[in-house]
Amino acid sequence: MRKDAGFTLLELLVTLAIVGVLATIAVPGFSMLVRHNRSVAAVNELHSALNYTRYMAITRNSYVVICKSSDGQHCNHGLADWNSGWLIFDNLDHDGSATLDAGEPILRVHGRSLARVPIVSNRSSFTFRPMGLRSVNGTFRYCSEDGRNDRALIVNVMGRVRISDKPNADTTLTCP
């Protein structure tokens, strides 16, 4: 006696219906996970660049600057946010304007950010000085698409960087 192997049309339709219901439940959760990972990646890449800048200032015993740049060759202080990219260079002449002059080595260039929302800061450049010397403090603000993953990158006066969901201990992070 021969037994038929396979699925009936009814079994196939029930299976497809179950898969469809599970997919409609999973897709919103997955898109929220993607948004969260995108925001974490954007904040972490800038956090890493700031820590690298501080490290280079200490190891080179020099003034090292991170500034907004869209072309990777010049500081562009007029950019509205840091999403276009940034460059890190050794400011050999220690000028206060934080501009890349001829002969100053570019240490690292970063292109467009992964962030889909603007990363804004209260400064257009940050100068890190060797250990023991006062650096420039400031705050970066990342406002996520859904408002659930808003973060602040806070650079203290010694150049240490921390990530927080508050700009300081007294206030909450406000995003437009």
C-alpha positions, 0 to 999 in steps of 0.5 A: 500500500502506498502512502502519499506524502505532501501537504494539502491545500488546506494545510498550506493555507493554514500555515501561511495564515499563521506565518502572516499573523506572526509576521505582523506581530514581529515587524513593529518590534523589529523596526523598533530594534533597528531604530534603537541600534541605529541610534546606539551606533551613531552615538558610539561612533562619535563617542569613540572619535572623542575618546580617540582625540583625547588619547592622541592629545595625551600621547602626542603631548599636543593640542588635538582638535576634532571639528565638523567637516564635510570634505575631510580636508577642512574644518567647516564651522558653519555646518548645522550639525555633526552628521556630515562628518568630522576630522581630527588633527594635531593643532601644532600652532595651538591657534584658538580658531581651531582651523587646519593649517598647512603642515598640521597632520590630519590624524583621522577623518570620518565621513557622514554619520549613520544617524538619520537625525541631527547630532548637534552640539554647543560647539563647532570644534573641541580642542583636547589638550595634554593631561593636566591642562584644561580642555574645552567642555561641551555637550552633543545632543542626539535626538532619536526618531521616536524620542525613546533613545535620546542621548547626550555626549558630555565632554567635561573640562578635563576632556572625559566623555560620558553618555547620558540621557540627561545633559546634566544632573539637574535637567532632562534632555530636551529635543525639538 
